[in-house]
């Protein structure tokens, strides 16, 4: 495994073969895709920490979805990637969609976990409130809220390690960077998903209260040929709540696309 910094992005790179680029959501890091690494052993896997998240530094300029998308594109160019399979979670799915529309030749396929087109108005207000809480020293409170509301009851009861991972992922974020990421997501606007031409898989937990299955299905309906699939008793953090099932669905999809 190699850790590289390209512009505003820190990435972990491992393996050889077709490139798979993995983009986390709000409060996540490259580590949220660790459970999928064994299933992707035949690929060159590039896991990113978005600007202001994880190990990537807080950018000087205002943080926006467009800036994050551009940073990913520059990172791909810096690593010599001309086409890749893109895997995203939550906010990362919006970035994946933007890249698929603006740089279609770069995207061989999309796999979107807990996907959305853009936040609802209620979610936008909630993100603004969360940004204020982060700046006031409430990052641990935010983590507890996410554990209580974004993870399924089944996961909380049966997988304490997954719960601990999610809480740690949130509490280790730089509070100001996290607040700015909340604000960037709150301002996100949907792309015209009908312009996405890459093969697309959407996977949503059936107990996801952040972006419910209906949200993913509605997005899938706009993308020609898209496949929608759900995960039983799984909340919003699908890759760590249902690691085996998520890995299997992703691996099967990539095998079909690579035929």
ABEGO torsion letter per residue (X at the ends): XBBBBBEABBBBBBEBEBBBBBBBBBGBBAAAAAAAAAAAAABBBBBBBBBGBEABBBBABBBBAAAAAAAAAAAAAAAGBABBBBBBBEAAAAAAAAAAAABAAABABBBBBGBBABBBAAAAAAAAAAAAAAAAGAAAAAAAAAAAAABBAAAAAABAAAAAAAAAAAAABBAAAAAAAAAAAAABBBBBAAABABBBBBBBBAABAABBAAAAAAAAAABBGBBBBBBBGBBABAAAABAAAAAAAAAAAAAAAAX
